[in-house]
Amino acid sequence: MASSKEYLEFILGQLSELEEITYRVMMGEFIIYYRGKIVGGIYDDRLLVKPVKAAISYMPTASYELPYEGAKEMLLVDEVDNKEFLAGLFGAMYDELPAPKPKKKKQTTPSF
């Protein structure tokens, strides 16, 4: 089941206190970026985040769920109605998130 645009808009509204929140559509779901790093995503209208140490400490009772079959488990964020909680979670996670992989440069063919 793909996630709805309405749920994406709700989550983006909840994250509006934070700067540089972006997203990308991926197979009917939404990957969420914070300041250029992947924090998690919206899968089947659920906000899931990477299980980095800071997120586990911030949400010690969070359940682990699969975003889709064959994927690594992620943490389910239950408190999506609490803007301050979400801002604190994303802020706590940021330093532990991997830096984005550099984009490969397209090879150009020389023109003769």
N, C-alpha and C positions, 0 to 999 in steps of 0.2 A: 504494500500500500504506500503510495507516495504521500509526502507531506503537503499540507495545504499552504497556499500563499498567505491566508489569513493567520495561520499559526506563526509563520515566519515574521509577518508584520507585527504581531503581538510581541514576540521575543525581541525583535529589533527595537520596539518601543520600550521594553523593559531594560534594554541595554543602552538607552539613549543618553544616559549620564556619562558613558565612556566615549572617548574619542577613538577614531579609526576602527570602528566595527564595520566589517565588510562581509560579504557572503558570495558564494558561487554555487550555482545549480549543478548538481551531479546526480544524474540518473533519477530525477524526480525528488531528490532530497537536497538539503542545503548544507554546505560546509561553512562554518562560521570562523572568521579570522578576527583576531584582536591585534592591532598594531603590526599586521603583516604575518603573524604566526597563527597556525591552525590551533584553535582551542577545542573544537569539537564540531558538532553539527546537529541538525534537526533531522531525525529519522522517524518516520511513522508518527509525526506530530509529537515527538518526545525530544527534549533537549538533552543530549548526551555530551559529556566532555571527556577529554583524555584523562586516564587515571594516573596523573603525576602525583608525587608525594604531597604537594600542597593541596591538591583537590581532595585527596583521601583524608588529610587532616581537617580540612575545612568542612567536609561532609562525611564524618566517620560512619554514619549509618546508611550511606547511599548504597543502592543495589547496583551490581554489575549487570549490564545488559548488552546484547549484541545489536549493533546498529543494523546489520543485515547478515545473512548467512555467509559464513566463511570469514567474517571480519574478527578483529580483536575486540575483546570486551571493553566497554566504556562505562563511565559512571552516569547514572540517571540523576538529573537535577530535578528534585521535587519542588523546590521553593521558587518556581518561576514567577510567582506573583509578587515577590519581594525584590524590588529594584536594588536596594542597598546590599542585599545578600549576593545578588548576581554580580554587581560591580566589585564587591570584595572578593568573590570567588575568582573572577577573571584576573583581577589585580594580583592575587596571591599566586595564581598559576603562571603568570607571564614569564617570569625568569626561568622557570623549569621547562618551558616549551622549546622544542627544537627550532633553530633558525630555519627559515625557508631555504629550500634547496635552490642553488643558482640556476637560472633558466639557461638552457642550452642555446647557444647562438646558432641561428640558421646559417648554413653554409651557402654562400653565394657563388654562382658559377661565373668565372671571368668572362667578360664579353670581349670578343676579338673584333 
